């Protein structure tokens, strides 16, 4: 998996979808939150996810290319 640059269209779409999910959750549970707060939370979530994935890739050794190992 490749980390998508934070300013790419794909990341913006993911943040938008995540912000909508946060807004829907807040609405269902009667939590008062503004659209700006939803977007900020979504941006933080996407950034943390990308950092986690980068850490997992860094910590995981690449597969061996030698036969039998």
C-alpha positions as CSV (number, residue, x, y, z in Angstrom):
1,X,0.0,0.0,0.0
2,X,1.3,3.5,-0.9
3,X,0.6,6.5,1.4
4,X,-1.4,9.0,-0.6
5,X,-0.1,12.5,-0.5
6,X,-2.2,14.5,1.9
7,X,-3.0,17.2,-0.7
8,X,-4.2,14.7,-3.4
9,X,-7.7,14.4,-4.7
10,X,-8.0,10.9,-3.2
11,X,-7.1,12.1,0.3
12,X,-9.5,15.0,-0.1
13,X,-12.3,12.6,-1.0
14,X,-11.4,10.4,1.9
15,X,-11.5,13.3,4.3
16,X,-14.9,14.4,2.9
17,X,-16.3,10.9,3.3
18,X,-14.9,10.7,6.8
19,X,-16.3,14.1,7.7
20,X,-19.7,13.1,6.5
21,X,-19.5,9.9,8.6
22,X,-18.5,11.9,11.7
23,X,-21.4,14.3,11.1
24,X,-23.8,11.4,10.7
25,X,-22.5,9.7,13.9
26,X,-22.8,13.0,15.8
27,X,-26.3,13.5,14.5
28,X,-27.4,10.0,15.5
29,X,-26.1,10.5,19.0
30,X,-27.2,14.1,19.5
31,X,-23.6,15.4,19.7
32,X,-23.3,19.1,18.8
33,X,-20.5,19.5,16.3
34,X,-19.9,22.0,13.5
35,X,-19.0,21.1,9.9
36,X,-15.5,22.6,10.5
37,X,-15.0,20.4,13.5
38,X,-16.1,17.3,11.5
39,X,-13.6,18.1,8.8
40,X,-10.8,18.8,11.3
41,X,-11.5,15.5,13.0
42,X,-11.5,13.7,9.6
43,X,-8.2,15.3,8.6
44,X,-6.6,14.2,11.8
45,X,-8.0,10.7,11.4
46,X,-6.7,10.3,7.9
47,X,-3.3,11.7,8.9
48,X,-3.1,9.3,11.9
49,X,-4.1,6.4,9.7
50,X,-1.4,7.3,7.1
51,X,1.2,7.6,9.9
52,X,0.2,4.2,11.3
53,X,0.4,2.5,7.9
54,X,3.8,4.1,7.3
55,X,5.0,2.8,10.6
56,X,3.8,-0.7,9.9
57,X,5.5,-0.7,6.5
58,X,8.7,0.6,8.1
59,X,8.7,-2.0,10.9
60,X,7.8,-4.9,8.7
61,X,10.8,-6.5,6.9
62,X,10.4,-6.8,3.1
63,X,9.7,-10.4,1.9
64,X,12.8,-12.4,1.1
65,X,13.5,-12.9,-2.6
66,X,15.6,-16.0,-1.9
67,X,14.0,-19.3,-2.7
68,X,13.2,-21.4,0.4
69,X,13.3,-18.7,2.9
